[in-house]
Structures are given as structure tokens and as C-alpha cells.
Amino acid sequence: MTAANPDSKAPKVLRGVGASPGIVAGKAFTLSRERIVVPRRQILPEQVPRELHRFQEAVAEAQRELQKAKEQVALSLPREALLIMDAHLMLLADEMLVGHAAQLIEEEQINAEWALRKVLDELAALFRKMKDSYLRERGLDIEVVGELLLRWLMGSQETRLSQIEDPVIIVAHDLSPAETAQLAGKKVLGFATDVGSRTSHTAIVASSLQIPAVVGLERITREVNPGDLLILDGSSGTVVVNPTETICREYQERKQRLLVMTRELRKYVDLPSTTLDGHRVRLAANLEILEEIQYLKDSGAEGVGLFRTEYLFLGRSDLPSEDEHYQHYRRLIEAVAPHGATLRTLDLGGDKFASQLLMPDEMNPAMGLRAIRFCLASPEIFKTQLRGILRASAHGKIRVMFPMVSGFHEIREAKRLLREAADELDRSGVAFDHQIQVGMMVEVPSASLMADRLAKEVDFFSIGTNDLIQYVLAIDRINEHVSYLYEPLHPAMLQIIRQVVDAGHAAGIEVHICGEMASDPLHLPVLVGLGLDELSMPATSIPRIKKILRGIKKSDAEAFVQELFRFDTAREVLEFVLEEIKSRWADAYALEGVGGVEAGDFQCAVNPFPSPEAGS
């Protein structure tokens, strides 16, 4: 029997982001993807046309490579993976990337590689400022396309994926769409990458191919050598390098437990989301892109509680037309029928932008011209989106929701512009839902303090805990020096949520929550006890949350929540919550984690590793 870990190699545990669930073991196949060092040179004016031609040829070759890769796997690769390839093809024609590089070649009289690198560095800096993880990942898409172009320019576009013959775990900085396409039909057990998040293109493709993946490992390409034995746990976001036999057996047992858990949770997908004493809490999904709709059907989601509309504005130098908005939202609402969808209006600015032409530089963008403030300052852009939303409302249940409302002026102005958009459609004889529900996000402290009065202006509240927590506690949640202060169970946050819920219910409107709090099982009894009407979260989190919800009583949760207000610190609250879960709801929390693994041998060596019963 082959040893799992030669004595000369000590095991290492690396932690990243679980992007596609499942546990696999196998040898590492490493892809070297070091940053390309580009030559820098000035060119003579008469050389500019030739350099532009060389650049345009590289763009054309990169487009042909992507298109060929797409055609090769069009029937075998899932639709969402093909759409990612389409997006990268679009980037190869985008003015923000290709057009700007060509402009630098002409204006600064520099070689194509240098011009392209300058554009890539500039765009990377802009995207790194974004707090929204999904939008930061779009910056990685630009980097991938740029690197592909650079390799064509420098004659180093060959990939090594064609060399894969045996089952392996791919270890890379990141994977391009063309490389990903080559994995279809290959013996790939899993992905492990330095960069990425759950919304990166690598994660989406891995999930669609049902291949376990861990992304955002930061340094795995520096820690792993070709042929190293790896255990990859896409459920917990862990990679073990050169595991011992004991570690192998532990993960073999965990894989079997995850298989049982997954089968168990599937039983809850079609069951109603009600507590043991019959209280109904809607469980909806957060969505960024239309391609994620397929996950709703497998999760038991009751529609979309938050659809982020910013994606339509990104990666382009122009603005989406009214018809683009309409078609985009219509596709969404028809796909989620008979359920509905809540569309958050444009939340650009701060850590998000459409293009450099639209957004000014600001010292403190998180508190600057963003979200509803930007929309009110740009009424034509805003009304174009509102007309698209209204037109789509003729095809299904749509609710419109305004982000970052801080007071009466903003919500009233937003509603006024919505009425103007509706009047314009009426005059044109265009159909729409005249009774469309209008809501606002509560993510600014001033809105929570005035919730009792603002509740009279809208049809529902949606608490955006991600921003609300950082504003209430004065912390930047992506700043590693203060991120430890990001405490959802801080007594101040509990007080605010209770205040908003009470104000909303007193006015006869529903109160939803769409931040990360909603998907954390530890927070569920707290949110149920506080009286939230709808919890919106990533679709993959819904089966587990529903399973727990069906194992608790609302009356118990209400009594439990009253106890939380005795404590002064978030740590005290958390300790009490953990103790109460153990004593009150142990059965509801019996399953830990959600896996997407299927049955099969767990290869933890050259040969299948022996089962725990087999002995050493």
C-alpha cells in the first residue's frame, strides 16, 4: 500500500473560500501563472500604425482562441460556463480595455505590451477599491482577458492542460475561460486557486461542472509542488497538502457524512418554510446574475429577495438602454415565476462604478455619492432603469427597492421619479403593474432611527445588515486591522433590528433582511425571535436554513431573544446563543455543513485508501 505522506513532507493546511462543495483527494497538477514581465519601449511616430496592427492581430487571435474553445465544448459545458466565455469575448471588444490600450499606443507612442499593462494596472487598482466581493471578481475577469492578450503579443499562449492524463487536482493562480473549457471531459478532481471568491468565474464553472473547488487560497501556487498529494474540501474551503494516513481517514469519514447530510437536506427543498408552531418565514435568494437562477430551483427558494442590478452597468463604457433593462428584468421574472423578485435599483458609487466617466474620485467613497444619492443626482439614468423595471412588471411579480435611503427627502424624490416614469409609460400606452410594491433598504443608522415614520412611505423594509453593521459600528469590514469588530450580534445591532421590525409591523408592512446575517444558522433563532418576515440569502444556504427553521418554535425563539438584551457585549450574546442552541434546538442543528458530494471511492493515495475498519 502506498503511503499517504512520505516522512520527508510534513502536512500543511491551507484555508480559502469553499466555492463548490465536495471532498476529493489526488495529485496536484500545477499551472505556473506568474505575472508576465512586459518590455517597455518608446516607438517612433511612423511605427505607431504597425504597432496598432500587431495589437489588433493579438486581439483577433485571442478572440479566435476563445471562440474555438467555446465551440469545442458547446454541447458538454453548462450554459452558465458558456456565458462566462461570452463575457470574456465581449471584454476583448470593450473600449475600457482594448480601446484604451490602443489609445495609449497612439498618444504615448509606446509598444502594445506596455500600453496594455498600463491599462490592466489602472483597472486592477479601481476594482481593488470595491468592497463588494462580487464586483471585485469582475476585475479578475479583466485581468484574465488581459493576460491572454499579453501572451498572444509575446508568443507564449500555449497551455499545459492538454498534458493531463490521470485524475488530478488543478492548482493555479486562476483559470481562464479557454483553460476551463479544456477541462470538460478531462480527469479533473477539483480546482484550487490563489484568487477568487464564490462569485468568481472559476467558482461558477466549478459549481456548474459539479467539481469541488477552493478559491482565494492566496499562496497555494507557492506552497504546492507538482505531484504533491492533496485533500481538497470544497465545503469548508480547506486544502491539506501531503496529508498523513490519519488525516486521510478523517476526511474519508467526513466525505461519507457529507453525502448523508446532502441527501437529508434535499428532503427539505420542497417543504414549506414554517416553524414547528406554524409560523411562516419566507426564504428567498440573493442574486447577482441571471445565470444563477438555476440554483433557485434546486434550493426551494421562494423567489428573489434581492436582485443586484449593478451587473448590467459593469464592464462597458456606455449605459444600458431602457430596452436592455426591460429585457434583463423580464428574463428574471419569467424564470422565477410563480414567485416574485425584489429589484434593488442601481447601487453604483462608493466601491462600485460603471465607468470612469460616470463616477468622481472621492476621499471616502463609502459615504459619498453612491446608491440612491447618485441616482437622484442623475435622474435620466435613474428613470431609464425605472421604466425598464416597470415594463418588466407586466410579466410577473416585481418589487422595486431603493438602496441607502437616509431620510424622507430621498425616498420621496425616488418615488416622485418612479411616478414620472410611470406617467411616461402611461402616455405611451405601455403596460405595467400600477400597484407595484415600493420598498427601501435600511442600511443607514438615520433610517433605522426614523423607521416608524419612514414605514408610512413604503410597502416594505429590507434590512441590509452588511452595510448597516459597518456604519453602526464605524468599521470597514474589509480592513484587516478592524475587521474583528464586525459583529452582527452586537447589542446595538440587535436593538436596531428590533426597532425597525417593530416600526414596520406597527405600520402594517413587512420587514425583510438580505445581508449575510440571514444565511448564518447561528443567527436564525435570533431573526425568527425578532419577527423578520423574509430572509434572503445565497440559494445554496436555503435548504439548511429551512431544515433548522422547521425544527424550532417561534414562541421559543421570541422568549430566547428577550434574554439577549440582558448582555453588554457581542461575545456575551454569542456565548449565550451557542449555549441555547445546544440546550433548546440540538435536533434542529444536528446536521453541520452542506456538501454536494456524490458516492465514490476516496482516493487518498495511488490506490484507494483503506476504510477506517480495515486497520493500518
C-alpha positions in Angstrom: 0.0 0.0 0.0 1.4 3.4 -0.9 1.9 5.8 2.0 -0.2 8.9 2.1 2.6 11.1 3.3 6.3 10.4 2.9 8.1 11.3 6.1 10.1 14.0 4.3 7.0 16.0 3.6 5.1 17.5 6.6 1.4 18.1 6.1 0.2 21.7 5.6 -3.3 23.0 5.9 -4.3 26.0 3.7 -7.6 27.8 4.1 -9.5 29.7 1.4 -13.1 30.0 0.3 -15.3 27.0 -0.4 -16.6 27.7 -3.9 -18.0 24.3 -4.9 -18.8 21.6 -2.4 -17.3 18.1 -2.1 -14.2 16.4 -0.8 -11.6 14.9 -3.2 -8.1 13.6 -2.9 -5.4 13.3 -5.6 -2.1 14.5 -7.0 -1.5 18.2 -7.7 -1.3 19.4 -11.3 0.3 22.9 -11.1 -0.1 25.6 -13.6 2.6 28.3 -13.4 1.0 31.6 -13.9 3.5 34.2 -12.8 2.9 37.8 -13.8 4.2 38.4 -17.3 7.1 40.9 -17.4 6.5 43.1 -20.4 9.1 45.0 -22.4 8.8 48.8 -22.2 9.9 50.9 -25.2 9.1 54.1 -26.9 8.3 53.9 -30.6 8.7 56.4 -33.4 5.6 58.1 -34.8 5.9 56.2 -38.1 5.9 52.9 -36.1 2.5 53.5 -34.5 0.4 52.1 -37.3 2.4 48.9 -37.3 2.2 48.6 -33.5 -1.6 49.1 -33.6 -1.9 46.4 -36.3 0.2 44.0 -34.1 -2.1 44.7 -31.2 -5.3 44.3 -33.3 -3.9 40.9 -34.6 -3.3 39.7 -31.0 -6.9 40.7 -30.1 -8.2 38.8 -33.1 -6.1 35.7 -32.2 -7.3 35.8 -28.6 -10.9 36.1 -29.8 -10.4 33.1 -32.2 -8.9 31.1 -29.4 -11.9 31.7 -27.0 -14.4 31.2 -29.8 -12.8 27.9 -30.8 -12.7 26.7 -27.2 -16.3 27.6 -26.8 -17.4 25.7 -29.9 -15.4 22.6 -28.8 -17.4 22.3 -25.6 -20.7 24.0 -26.6 -22.6 20.7 -26.1 -20.8 19.5 -23.0 -20.2 22.6 -20.9 -23.1 24.0 -18.8 -24.8 27.2 -20.1 -23.5 29.4 -17.3 -19.9 28.5 -18.2 -20.5 29.3 -21.8 -21.9 32.7 -20.8 -18.7 33.5 -18.9 -16.8 32.8 -22.1 -19.2 35.1 -23.9 -18.5 37.8 -21.3 -14.7 37.4 -21.9 -15.2 37.6 -25.6 -17.1 40.9 -25.0 -14.2 42.2 -23.0 -12.0 41.7 -26.0 -14.1 44.2 -27.8 -14.5 46.6 -24.9 -13.4 50.2 -25.2 -12.4 50.4 -21.5 -9.8 47.7 -22.0 -8.9 47.2 -25.7 -9.9 50.7 -26.8 -8.0 52.5 -24.1 -4.8 50.4 -24.8 -4.9 51.3 -28.5 -5.4 55.0 -27.5 -2.2 54.8 -25.3 -0.2 53.3 -28.2 -1.1 56.3 -30.3 -1.0 59.1 -27.7 2.1 58.0 -25.8 3.9 56.2 -28.7 4.6 53.1 -26.7 4.7 49.4 -27.5 1.5 47.4 -27.3 2.5 45.2 -24.3 3.4 48.3 -22.2 0.1 50.1 -23.2 -1.9 47.0 -22.3 -0.1 46.5 -18.9 -0.7 50.2 -18.0 -4.4 49.8 -18.7 -4.6 46.5 -16.7 -2.8 48.0 -13.7 -5.1 51.0 -13.8 -8.3 48.9 -13.9 -7.0 46.5 -11.3 -6.5 49.4 -8.9 -10.0 50.6 -9.5 -11.6 47.2 -8.9 -9.5 46.5 -5.8 -11.2 49.5 -4.1 -14.5 47.8 -4.3 -15.9 46.4 -1.1 -18.5 44.2 -2.9 -16.8 40.8 -3.4 -18.8 40.0 -6.5 -17.8 43.2 -8.2 -14.1 42.8 -7.2 -14.2 39.5 -9.0 -15.2 41.2 -12.3 -11.8 42.9 -12.0 -10.2 39.4 -12.1 -12.1 38.7 -15.4 -10.4 41.8 -16.9 -7.1 40.5 -15.6 -7.6 37.1 -17.2 -8.5 38.5 -20.6 -5.6 40.9 -20.4 -3.1 38.1 -19.6 -4.4 36.2 -22.5 -3.8 39.2 -24.8 -0.3 39.6 -23.4 0.6 36.0 -24.1 -0.5 36.4 -27.7 1.5 39.6 -28.0 4.6 37.9 -26.6 4.2 34.5 -28.3 3.6 32.5 -25.0 0.0 31.5 -25.3 0.5 27.7 -25.0 -1.3 26.0 -22.1 -0.2 22.7 -20.4 -3.7 21.4 -19.6 -3.5 19.2 -22.7 -0.9 17.1 -20.7 -3.5 15.9 -18.2 -3.8 12.1 -18.4 -4.6 10.9 -14.9 -7.0 12.2 -12.3 -5.6 15.4 -10.7 -6.4 18.5 -8.7 -5.6 21.6 -10.7 -3.5 24.2 -8.7 -3.3 27.6 -10.3 -3.3 31.3 -9.7 -6.6 31.4 -11.7 -8.0 29.7 -14.8 -9.0 31.4 -18.0 -12.3 30.5 -19.8 -10.3 28.8 -22.6 -8.4 26.7 -20.0 -11.7 26.0 -18.2 -13.2 24.8 -21.4 -10.4 22.3 -21.9 -11.3 20.7 -18.5 -14.7 19.4 -19.8 -14.2 15.7 -20.2 -10.8 15.8 -18.5 -9.9 13.8 -15.4 -10.1 16.8 -13.1 -11.0 16.0 -9.5 -11.0 19.6 -8.3 -9.7 23.2 -8.5 -7.6 25.1 -6.0 -6.6 28.7 -6.9 -4.8 31.7 -5.3 -7.5 34.2 -6.2 -11.3 34.2 -6.4 -14.5 34.1 -4.3 -17.8 32.2 -4.6 -18.7 34.5 -7.4 -15.5 34.3 -9.5 -15.8 32.7 -12.9 -13.7 29.7 -11.7 -16.1 29.1 -8.9 -19.2 29.4 -11.2 -17.7 26.9 -13.7 -16.6 24.5 -11.0 -20.0 24.6 -9.5 -21.7 24.1 -12.8 -19.4 21.2 -13.6 -20.0 19.8 -10.1 -16.3 19.8 -9.5 -15.2 20.6 -5.9 -13.2 23.9 -5.7 -11.5 26.1 -3.1 -10.5 29.6 -4.2 -8.9 32.6 -2.6 -6.1 30.5 -1.1 -3.6 33.3 -1.8 -0.4 31.3 -1.8 -1.2 27.8 -2.8 0.8 28.0 -6.0 3.8 28.8 -3.8 3.1 26.0 -1.3 2.4 23.1 -3.6 4.8 21.2 -5.9 3.7 19.1 -8.9 2.7 15.7 -7.8 2.1 16.6 -4.1 -0.8 14.7 -2.6 -3.8 17.0 -1.8 -7.1 16.7 0.0 -9.5 19.4 -1.2 -12.6 20.1 0.8 -14.8 22.5 -1.2 -17.4 22.6 1.6 -15.2 24.1 4.2 -12.6 25.8 1.9 -9.7 23.7 3.1 -6.8 22.1 1.2 -4.4 19.7 3.0 -1.0 19.3 1.4 0.7 15.9 1.8 -1.8 14.5 4.4 -0.9 11.7 6.8 -2.8 8.5 6.8 -4.7 9.6 9.9 -5.8 12.8 8.1 -6.9 10.9 5.1 -9.1 8.7 7.1 -10.7 11.6 8.9 -11.6 13.2 5.5 -12.8 9.9 4.2 -15.2 9.7 7.1 -16.2 13.3 6.6 -17.0 12.7 3.0 -19.4 10.0 3.9 -21.1 12.2 6.5 -21.4 15.0 3.9 -23.1 12.6 1.5 -25.6 11.6 4.2 -26.2 15.3 5.0 -26.7 16.3 1.4 -29.3 13.6 0.9 -31.0 14.6 4.1 -31.2 18.3 3.2 -32.6 17.5 -0.2 -35.8 16.3 1.6 -36.4 19.9 2.8 -36.3 21.6 -0.6 -40.0 21.3 -1.4 -41.3 21.6 2.2 -42.8 24.9 3.4 -40.6 27.2 5.4 -42.6 27.2 8.7 -41.6 26.8 12.3 -42.8 23.9 14.5 -45.7 26.1 15.7 -46.8 27.1 12.2 -45.2 30.5 11.8 -44.3 31.3 8.2 -40.9 32.9 7.3 -40.2 33.3 3.6 -36.8 32.1 2.4 -35.7 33.9 -0.7 -32.5 34.1 -2.7 -29.9 36.9 -3.3 -28.9 37.0 -7.0 -26.3 39.0 -8.9 -26.6 37.5 -12.4 -29.3 35.7 -14.3 -27.2 32.6 -14.7 -27.7 31.8 -11.0 -31.4 31.3 -11.4 -30.9 27.5 -11.9 -29.7 27.3 -8.3 -33.1 28.7 -7.1 -35.0 25.7 -8.4 -32.7 23.2 -6.6 -32.8 25.1 -3.3 -36.5 25.7 -2.6 -36.2 29.5 -2.7 -39.4 31.4 -2.7 -38.3 33.9 -5.3 -35.6 36.5 -5.2 -35.3 38.7 -2.2 -32.5 40.8 -3.6 -31.5 41.2 -7.2 -28.5 43.4 -7.6 -28.9 45.3 -10.8 -25.4 46.8 -11.0 -24.1 43.9 -13.1 -25.9 45.4 -16.2 -23.7 48.5 -15.9 -20.3 46.9 -15.4 -17.6 46.2 -18.0 -18.9 48.7 -20.5 -18.2 52.3 -21.5 -21.8 53.1 -22.4 -25.0 53.0 -20.4 -27.7 50.2 -20.7 -30.8 51.3 -22.6 -34.3 51.2 -21.3 -35.0 48.1 -23.5 -31.9 46.4 -22.1 -33.2 46.9 -18.6 -36.6 45.7 -19.6 -35.4 42.5 -21.3 -32.9 41.7 -18.5 -35.6 42.0 -15.8 -38.2 40.3 -17.8 -36.0 37.2 -18.2 -35.5 37.2 -14.4 -39.2 37.5 -13.5 -40.3 34.9 -16.0 -37.7 32.5 -14.8 -38.6 32.7 -11.2 -42.4 32.5 -11.7 -44.7 31.9 -10.0 -42.6 33.6 -7.3 -41.6 37.2 -7.4 -38.4 39.2 -7.3 -37.3 42.3 -5.5 -35.1 44.5 -7.7 -32.7 46.9 -5.9 -32.2 49.9 -8.0 -28.7 51.0 -9.2 -26.2 50.9 -6.3 -23.2 52.4 -8.0 -20.7 54.6 -6.4 -18.6 54.1 -3.3 -17.0 50.7 -4.1 -18.8 50.3 -7.4 -18.7 52.2 -10.7 -19.9 51.8 -14.2 -17.0 53.6 -15.9 -14.5 56.3 -15.1 -16.8 58.7 -17.0 -19.6 58.3 -14.5 -18.1 58.4 -11.1 -15.9 61.0 -9.5 -12.9 60.2 -7.2 -13.8 60.7 -3.6 -11.9 60.7 -0.3 -14.4 58.5 1.4 -16.5 56.7 -1.3 -18.5 54.5 1.1 -20.1 57.7 2.4 -20.1 59.7 -0.8 -22.1 59.9 -4.0 -23.4 56.4 -4.2 -26.7 54.4 -4.5 -29.8 56.5 -4.2 -27.7 59.7 -3.9 -26.1 59.0 -7.3 -29.5 58.1 -8.8 -31.1 61.3 -7.6 -28.2 63.3 -9.0 -28.5 61.5 -12.3 -32.3 61.4 -12.9 -32.2 60.4 -16.5 -30.0 57.4 -15.8 -32.3 56.5 -12.9 -35.5 56.9 -14.8 -34.2 54.8 -17.7 -33.8 52.0 -15.2 -37.2 52.6 -13.5 -39.0 52.5 -16.9 -37.3 49.2 -17.6 -38.4 47.8 -14.2 -41.9 49.0 -14.7 -42.2 47.5 -18.1 -40.9 44.1 -16.8 -43.6 44.2 -14.0 -46.2 43.5 -16.6 -44.8 39.9 -16.8 -44.7 38.9 -13.2 -44.4 39.9 -9.5 -41.8 42.6 -9.2 -41.0 44.8 -6.2 -38.7 47.8 -6.5 -36.4 48.7 -3.7 -34.2 51.8 -3.2 -30.8 51.4 -1.5 -29.0 53.6 1.1 -32.0 55.8 1.9 -31.1 58.1 4.8 -34.2 60.2 5.2 -37.5 61.5 3.8 -36.2 63.6 1.0 -34.5 60.7 -0.7 -37.4 58.3 -0.5 -39.9 60.9 -1.6 -37.7 62.0 -4.5 -37.2 58.4 -5.6 -41.0 57.8 -5.5 -41.6 61.0 -7.5 -39.2 59.9 -10.2 -40.9 56.5 -10.2 -44.3 58.2 -10.7 -42.8 60.3 -13.5 -41.5 57.1 -15.2 -45.0 55.5 -14.8 -46.7 58.6 -16.3 -44.4 58.5 -19.3 -45.3 54.8 -19.9 -49.0 55.5 -19.4 -48.9 58.3 -22.0 -47.2 55.9 -24.4 -49.7 53.1 -23.7 -47.1 50.7 -22.3 -48.4 48.1 -19.9 -47.0 47.7 -16.4 -48.1 46.9 -12.8 -49.7 50.1 -11.5 -49.7 48.6 -8.0 -46.0 47.7 -7.9 -44.7 47.5 -4.4 -42.1 50.0 -3.4 -39.6 49.4 -0.6 -36.4 50.8 0.9 -33.3 49.3 2.3 -32.5 50.1 5.9 -28.7 50.2 6.0 -28.0 53.7 7.3 -28.4 54.5 11.0 -30.6 57.5 10.4 -33.1 55.4 8.5 -33.4 53.0 11.5 -33.9 55.8 13.9 -36.7 57.2 11.8 -38.2 53.8 10.9 -41.6 54.4 12.5 -42.1 57.4 10.2 -40.4 56.1 7.1 -42.6 53.0 7.3 -45.5 55.1 6.2 -43.8 55.9 2.9 -43.1 52.4 1.7 -44.7 48.9 1.3 -41.8 47.1 2.9 -38.4 47.4 4.6 -35.3 45.3 3.8 -32.5 45.5 6.3 -29.1 45.4 4.6 -27.0 44.2 7.5 -23.7 44.2 5.7 -23.6 48.0 5.3 -25.7 48.7 8.4 -23.2 46.9 10.7 -20.2 48.8 9.4 -22.0 52.1 9.6 -23.3 51.5 13.1 -20.1 50.1 14.5 -17.8 52.5 12.5 -15.7 49.8 11.0 -14.5 48.9 7.5 -15.3 45.2 7.1 -12.6 44.6 4.5 -9.9 46.4 6.6 -8.0 43.5 8.2 -7.0 45.8 11.1 -10.5 46.4 12.3 -12.5 43.5 10.7 -12.6 41.7 14.1 -15.1 44.4 15.2 -17.6 43.3 12.5 -20.1 41.8 15.0 -23.6 41.0 13.7 -24.7 40.1 17.3 -23.5 43.4 18.8 -26.2 44.6 21.3 -26.6 47.8 19.3 -27.4 45.8 16.1 -30.0 43.7 17.9 -31.6 46.8 19.3 -31.7 48.4 15.8 -33.2 45.3 14.1 -35.9 45.1 16.8 -36.7 48.8 16.4 -37.0 48.5 12.6 -39.2 45.3 12.8 -41.5 46.8 15.4 -41.8 50.1 13.4 -42.6 48.2 10.2 -45.2 45.9 11.8 -46.8 48.8 13.6 -47.3 50.4 10.2 -48.6 47.2 8.7 -45.6 46.5 6.4 -43.3 43.5 6.1 -39.6 43.6 7.2 -37.0 41.6 5.4 -33.3 41.0 5.9 -30.9 40.5 2.9 -27.4 40.7 4.5 -25.1 37.9 5.4 -26.8 37.5 8.8 -29.7 35.8 7.0 -27.6 32.8 5.9 -25.8 32.1 9.1 -27.5 29.2 11.0 -26.4 30.7 14.4 -28.4 33.8 13.7 -31.6 32.1 12.6 -33.4 31.8 16.0 -32.4 35.4 16.7 -34.0 36.6 13.4 -37.1 34.5 13.9 -37.5 35.7 17.5 -37.1 39.3 16.3 -40.0 38.8 13.9 -38.5 39.1 10.4 -40.9 38.2 7.7 -38.4 37.2 5.0 -34.8 36.1 5.0 -32.9 36.5 1.7 -29.6 34.7 1.2 -27.4 32.7 -1.3 -29.6 30.0 -2.8 -27.2 27.3 -1.6 -27.8 28.2 2.0 -31.6 27.8 1.9 -32.0 24.0 2.4 -30.0 24.1 5.6 -31.7 27.2 7.0 -35.1 25.7 6.2 -34.2 22.5 7.9 -33.3 24.4 11.1 -36.4 26.7 10.8 -38.7 23.7 10.8 -37.1 22.4 14.0 -37.8 25.5 16.2 -40.8 27.2 17.6 -41.4 30.9 17.1 -42.6 31.2 20.7 -39.4 29.7 22.0 -37.3 32.0 19.7 -39.2 35.1 21.0 -38.6 34.2 24.6 -34.9 33.4 23.8 -34.5 36.8 22.1 -35.7 38.7 25.1 -32.8 37.2 27.1 -30.3 38.6 24.6 -31.0 42.2 25.7 -29.5 41.5 29.1 -26.0 41.4 27.7 -23.5 44.2 27.1 -21.1 42.7 24.6 -21.3 40.7 21.3 -19.2 38.0 22.9 -21.6 37.5 25.7 -24.5 37.4 23.2 -22.7 34.8 21.1 -21.9 32.6 24.0 -25.5 32.6 25.2 -26.7 31.8 21.6 -24.4 28.9 21.4 -25.5 27.5 24.7 -29.2 27.9 23.9 -28.8 26.2 20.6 -27.3 23.2 22.3 -29.9 23.0 25.0 -33.1 24.1 23.1 -32.5 23.1 19.4 -29.9 20.4 19.3 -32.1 18.3 17.0 -32.7 21.1 14.5 -28.9 21.7 14.3 -28.0 18.0 14.0 -26.5 18.5 10.5 -23.4 20.5 10.2 -22.4 21.8 6.7 -23.8 21.2 3.3 -22.0 19.0 0.9 -22.5 18.4 -2.8 -20.5 15.1 -2.9 -21.5 12.0 -4.7 -20.7 8.5 -3.8 -17.4 7.0 -5.0 -14.0 5.9 -3.8 -11.9 8.4 -1.9 -8.5 8.3 -3.5 -6.0 9.4 -0.8 -3.0 7.6 -2.4 -2.1 5.9 -5.6 -4.5 3.2 -4.6 -7.8 3.7 -2.7 -7.0 4.3 0.9 -8.3 1.6 3.2 -11.5 2.2 5.1 -11.4 3.0 8.8 -12.4 -0.5 9.7 -9.6 -2.1 7.7 -6.9 -1.0 10.2 -3.4 0.2 9.4 
